[in-house]
Amino acid sequence: MEELEAFIESNPDPRELKRALAVRMAIEGYKHREIIKILQVSSGFISKWKQEFILNGIEGLKLNYQRSKGYLSIEEKQQVLR
């Protein structure tokens, strides 16, 4: 729980913060309907992120954006730049 509190205090991305707050509230015993009303999220959202936290800890709450792979090869990129 300390790790979760530290993450919340670190001022993460708003999407990550909402995930962390939903998890913390669920762990603290808030009912889903209370969390839904306060955070404006769905019951599925709460369940999903709580499960991710249980399985993967804080890393499970973080955004995992991965850039899409480019269409051009390195040689094609060099040709374009020339």
ROLO-738863 format. One line per field, with one value per atom (N, C-alpha, C, O): residue number from 0; residue in one letter; x, y, z. Coordinates in nm, 3 decimals. Each point is the difference from the previous one (the first is absolute). Layout:
<recs>
num = [NUM,...] $
residu = [A,...] $
u = [X,...] $
v = [Y,...] $
w = [Z,...] $
</recs>
This chain:
<recs>
num = [0,0,0,0,1,1,1,1,2,2,2,2,3,3,3,3,4,4,4,4,5,5,5,5,6,6,6,6,7,7,7,7,8,8,8,8,9,9,9,9,10,10,10,10,11,11,11,11,12,12,12,12,13,13,13,13,14,14,14,14,15,15,15,15,16,16,16,16,17,17,17,17,18,18,18,18,19,19,19,19,20,20,20,20,21,21,21,21,22,22,22,22,23,23,23,23,24,24,24,24,25,25,25,25,26,26,26,26,27,27,27,27,28,28,28,28,29,29,29,29,30,30,30,30,31,31,31,31,32,32,32,32,33,33,33,33,34,34,34,34,35,35,35,35,36,36,36,36,37,37,37,37,38,38,38,38,39,39,39,39,40,40,40,40,41,41,41,41,42,42,42,42,43,43,43,43,44,44,44,44,45,45,45,45,46,46,46,46,47,47,47,47,48,48,48,48,49,49,49,49,50,50,50,50,51,51,51,51,52,52,52,52,53,53,53,53,54,54,54,54,55,55,55,55,56,56,56,56,57,57,57,57,58,58,58,58,59,59,59,59,60,60,60,60,61,61,61,61,62,62,62,62,63,63,63,63,64,64,64,64,65,65,65,65,66,66,66,66,67,67,67,67,68,68,68,68,69,69,69,69,70,70,70,70,71,71,71,71,72,72,72,72,73,73,73,73,74,74,74,74,75,75,75,75,76,76,76,76,77,77,77,77,78,78,78,78,79,79,79,79,80,80,80,80,81,81,81,81] $
residu = [M,M,M,M,E,E,E,E,E,E,E,E,L,L,L,L,E,E,E,E,A,A,A,A,F,F,F,F,I,I,I,I,E,E,E,E,S,S,S,S,N,N,N,N,P,P,P,P,D,D,D,D,P,P,P,P,R,R,R,R,E,E,E,E,L,L,L,L,K,K,K,K,R,R,R,R,A,A,A,A,L,L,L,L,A,A,A,A,V,V,V,V,R,R,R,R,M,M,M,M,A,A,A,A,I,I,I,I,E,E,E,E,G,G,G,G,Y,Y,Y,Y,K,K,K,K,H,H,H,H,R,R,R,R,E,E,E,E,I,I,I,I,I,I,I,I,K,K,K,K,I,I,I,I,L,L,L,L,Q,Q,Q,Q,V,V,V,V,S,S,S,S,S,S,S,S,G,G,G,G,F,F,F,F,I,I,I,I,S,S,S,S,K,K,K,K,W,W,W,W,K,K,K,K,Q,Q,Q,Q,E,E,E,E,F,F,F,F,I,I,I,I,L,L,L,L,N,N,N,N,G,G,G,G,I,I,I,I,E,E,E,E,G,G,G,G,L,L,L,L,K,K,K,K,L,L,L,L,N,N,N,N,Y,Y,Y,Y,Q,Q,Q,Q,R,R,R,R,S,S,S,S,K,K,K,K,G,G,G,G,Y,Y,Y,Y,L,L,L,L,S,S,S,S,I,I,I,I,E,E,E,E,E,E,E,E,K,K,K,K,Q,Q,Q,Q,Q,Q,Q,Q,V,V,V,V,L,L,L,L,R,R,R,R] $
u = [0.082,-0.082,0.087,-0.039,0.157,0.092,0.045,0.010,0.016,0.044,-0.110,0.028,-0.152,-0.113,-0.014,-0.022,0.035,-0.008,0.111,-0.023,0.144,0.113,-0.024,0.034,-0.092,-0.030,-0.102,0.016,-0.120,-0.103,0.061,-0.031,0.116,0.064,0.099,0.030,0.021,0.099,-0.061,0.071,-0.202,-0.070,0.016,0.053,-0.097,0.012,-0.099,-0.077,0.080,-0.095,-0.142,-0.026,-0.066,-0.136,-0.069,-0.078,0.106,-0.060,0.055,-0.074,0.205,0.062,-0.050,-0.023,0.006,-0.048,-0.140,-0.029,-0.058,-0.137,0.002,-0.077,0.162,0.013,0.043,-0.058,0.161,0.055,-0.101,-0.011,-0.062,-0.100,-0.113,-0.047,0.005,-0.105,0.047,-0.076,0.201,0.056,0.008,-0.040,0.092,0.013,-0.136,-0.015,-0.083,-0.133,-0.061,-0.064,0.085,-0.052,0.067,-0.066,0.196,0.074,-0.044,-0.006,-0.024,-0.044,-0.143,-0.046,-0.024,-0.133,-0.116,-0.115,0.143,-0.109,-0.077,0.059,-0.188,-0.083,0.015,0.027,-0.043,0.015,-0.088,0.044,-0.167,-0.091,0.051,-0.025,0.096,0.057,0.116,0.011,0.073,0.116,-0.048,0.053,-0.155,-0.056,-0.049,0.025,-0.094,-0.056,0.111,-0.009,0.111,0.108,0.092,0.032,0.012,0.100,-0.059,0.072,-0.203,-0.065,0.062,0.036,-0.024,0.053,-0.102,-0.100,0.123,-0.091,0.047,0.113,-0.201,0.034,0.110,0.090,-0.098,0.102,0.137,0.101,-0.097,0.125,0.064,0.120,-0.201,0.050,0.056,0.111,-0.189,0.043,0.127,0.092,-0.089,0.116,0.128,0.100,-0.102,0.123,0.038,0.119,-0.216,0.032,0.072,0.099,-0.149,0.062,0.141,0.093,-0.077,0.133,0.097,0.116,-0.163,0.085,0.039,0.115,-0.209,0.028,0.104,0.091,-0.104,0.091,0.135,0.103,-0.102,0.121,0.047,0.100,-0.167,0.039,-0.020,-0.085,0.162,-0.011,0.020,-0.066,0.157,0.025,-0.128,-0.016,-0.073,-0.127,-0.092,-0.092,0.113,-0.085,0.053,-0.072,0.197,0.063,-0.043,-0.034,0.038,-0.030,0.109,0.118,-0.157,0.097,0.002,0.001,0.000,0.000,0.127,0.111,-0.131,0.115,-0.022,-0.105,0.204,-0.011,-0.024,0.047,-0.119,-0.020,0.129,0.078,-0.056,0.120,-0.013,-0.106,0.211,-0.002,-0.012,0.032,-0.077,-0.018,0.126,0.018,0.069,0.121,0.117,0.014,0.071,0.122,0.100,-0.024,0.134,0.103,0.053,0.020,0.002,0.050,-0.101,0.039,-0.167,-0.103,-0.009,-0.019,0.033,-0.002,0.116,-0.017,0.134,0.119,-0.019,0.041,-0.104,-0.026,-0.093,0.021,-0.122,-0.096,0.069,-0.026,0.114,0.068,0.099,0.026,0.029,0.092,-0.080,0.057] $
v = [-0.119,0.119,0.126,0.103,-0.111,0.115,0.035,0.117,-0.220,0.021,0.072,0.090,-0.129,0.063,0.146,0.086,-0.059,0.137,0.087,0.114,-0.170,0.075,0.030,0.109,-0.202,0.019,0.113,0.086,-0.087,0.104,0.136,0.099,-0.093,0.126,0.051,0.119,-0.208,0.039,0.078,0.041,-0.021,0.078,-0.060,0.066,-0.191,-0.062,0.059,0.090,-0.138,0.036,-0.014,-0.092,0.181,-0.006,-0.136,-0.042,-0.024,-0.132,-0.102,-0.083,0.089,-0.089,0.031,-0.091,0.219,0.042,-0.054,-0.048,0.056,-0.049,-0.152,-0.050,-0.020,-0.146,-0.028,-0.084,0.156,-0.021,0.035,-0.071,0.180,0.039,-0.104,-0.032,-0.019,-0.102,-0.125,-0.060,0.021,-0.117,0.025,-0.085,0.200,0.031,-0.002,-0.056,0.118,0.005,-0.140,-0.031,-0.053,-0.136,-0.079,-0.074,0.090,-0.070,0.049,-0.078,0.207,0.057,-0.038,0.030,-0.098,-0.049,0.081,-0.028,0.129,0.073,-0.094,-0.088,0.105,-0.078,0.056,0.119,-0.207,0.043,0.120,0.093,-0.094,0.112,0.133,0.105,-0.110,0.122,0.050,0.119,-0.211,0.035,0.054,0.098,-0.164,0.043,0.144,0.081,-0.050,0.134,0.105,0.109,-0.142,0.095,0.021,0.113,-0.224,0.009,0.000,0.020,-0.043,-0.006,-0.108,0.025,-0.145,-0.115,-0.112,0.010,-0.116,-0.113,-0.106,0.004,-0.095,-0.110,-0.086,-0.048,0.030,-0.076,0.064,-0.070,0.203,0.075,-0.032,-0.027,0.031,-0.025,-0.142,-0.021,-0.074,-0.140,-0.025,-0.068,0.124,-0.021,0.051,-0.072,0.195,0.059,-0.056,-0.005,-0.039,-0.066,-0.132,-0.034,-0.039,-0.127,0.024,-0.074,0.176,0.033,0.033,-0.041,0.115,0.036,-0.125,-0.013,-0.077,-0.123,-0.083,-0.055,0.046,-0.083,0.064,-0.067,0.200,0.066,0.117,0.064,-0.034,0.112,0.132,0.011,0.088,0.134,-0.003,0.074,-0.158,-0.008,-0.032,0.043,-0.119,-0.035,0.119,-0.006,0.114,0.118,0.104,0.092,-0.107,0.100,-0.016,-0.110,0.220,-0.003,-0.078,0.015,-0.097,-0.082,0.036,-0.088,0.216,0.044,-0.044,0.025,-0.090,-0.040,0.058,-0.019,0.090,0.062,-0.106,-0.114,0.153,-0.093,-0.008,0.095,-0.208,-0.020,0.076,-0.001,0.067,0.078,-0.089,-0.119,0.178,-0.075,-0.003,-0.090,0.187,0.009,-0.071,-0.002,-0.057,-0.059,0.111,0.115,-0.147,0.100,0.064,0.121,-0.203,0.053,0.094,0.104,-0.138,0.084,0.134,0.105,-0.109,0.123,0.091,0.121,-0.181,0.077,0.064,0.113,-0.187,0.056,0.119,0.100,-0.110,0.110,0.123,0.112,-0.134,0.112,0.069,0.120,-0.194,0.060,0.079,0.059] $
w = [0.000,0.000,0.000,-0.056,0.118,0.002,-0.141,-0.036,-0.043,-0.138,-0.080,-0.079,0.101,-0.067,0.042,-0.084,0.212,0.050,-0.059,-0.039,0.033,-0.056,-0.147,-0.047,-0.024,-0.142,-0.017,-0.086,0.168,-0.007,0.031,-0.067,0.168,0.039,-0.105,-0.003,-0.082,-0.099,-0.117,-0.092,0.097,-0.102,-0.140,-0.090,0.071,-0.131,-0.100,0.033,-0.153,-0.105,0.057,0.078,-0.114,0.054,-0.019,0.085,-0.195,-0.023,0.098,0.053,-0.029,0.097,0.141,0.080,-0.051,0.131,0.027,0.109,-0.208,0.016,0.026,0.082,-0.152,0.021,0.143,0.069,-0.025,0.134,0.109,0.100,-0.119,0.099,0.008,0.109,-0.223,-0.001,0.074,0.077,-0.099,0.067,0.151,0.079,-0.041,0.143,0.069,0.109,-0.172,0.060,0.013,0.100,-0.202,0.005,0.112,0.073,-0.059,0.105,0.138,0.095,-0.085,0.128,0.037,0.109,-0.200,0.031,-0.054,0.032,-0.113,-0.063,-0.092,-0.062,0.054,-0.091,-0.141,-0.018,-0.081,-0.139,-0.031,-0.068,0.116,-0.033,0.056,-0.058,0.171,0.056,-0.086,-0.028,-0.013,-0.084,-0.134,-0.051,-0.005,-0.128,0.009,-0.089,0.196,0.019,0.017,-0.056,0.132,0.029,-0.120,-0.036,-0.027,-0.108,-0.141,-0.097,0.087,-0.131,-0.089,-0.116,0.171,-0.073,0.005,0.071,-0.146,0.000,0.101,0.047,-0.017,0.089,-0.062,0.069,-0.201,-0.071,0.010,0.012,-0.017,0.014,0.134,0.009,0.096,0.135,0.010,0.049,-0.096,0.007,-0.080,0.046,-0.168,-0.087,0.064,0.003,0.049,0.052,0.135,0.035,0.042,0.126,-0.029,0.066,-0.164,-0.038,-0.054,0.034,-0.118,-0.053,0.113,-0.003,0.102,0.113,0.079,0.041,-0.020,0.074,-0.074,0.062,-0.193,-0.079,-0.027,0.003,-0.028,-0.048,0.085,-0.035,0.143,0.084,-0.072,-0.089,0.126,-0.058,-0.151,-0.072,0.024,-0.144,-0.077,-0.114,0.175,-0.065,-0.018,-0.082,0.157,-0.009,-0.098,-0.039,0.000,-0.086,-0.145,-0.046,-0.024,-0.143,-0.071,0.030,-0.121,-0.072,-0.148,-0.086,0.059,-0.137,-0.070,0.047,-0.159,-0.082,-0.138,-0.062,0.016,-0.132,-0.106,0.011,-0.113,-0.111,-0.080,-0.006,-0.053,-0.080,-0.131,-0.063,0.023,-0.124,-0.122,0.005,-0.114,-0.124,-0.085,-0.082,0.102,-0.082,0.067,0.122,-0.207,0.051,0.028,-0.037,0.101,0.030,-0.128,-0.006,-0.097,-0.127,-0.065,-0.055,0.060,-0.058,0.075,-0.062,0.193,0.079,-0.039,-0.011,-0.010,-0.038,-0.136,-0.023,-0.069,-0.133,0.008,-0.069,0.148,0.015,0.058,-0.044,0.142,0.063,-0.093,0.015,-0.111,-0.097,-0.097,-0.092] $
</recs>
